[in-house]
Amino acid sequence: MSIIEIKVALEYIEPAVTRTLQVPTDIRLDRLHLTLQAAMGWTSSHLYMFEAEGAT
């Protein structure tokens, strides 16, 4: 299994809020969502949008 490291940053927040996560390269988007929720301490009650290299 290959692992990638991703950096998550909240926009428009000062001071910056970031997390660095290591996830499998084949992680499904629904599992990535749950991983991000856990990393940020959220309970699926926030609006969210995925963006990669400018594509949403």
Buried (B, 14 or more C-beta within 10 A) or exposed (E): EEEEEBEBEEEEEEEEEEBEBEBEEEBEEEEBBEBBBEEBEEEEEEEEEEEEEEEE
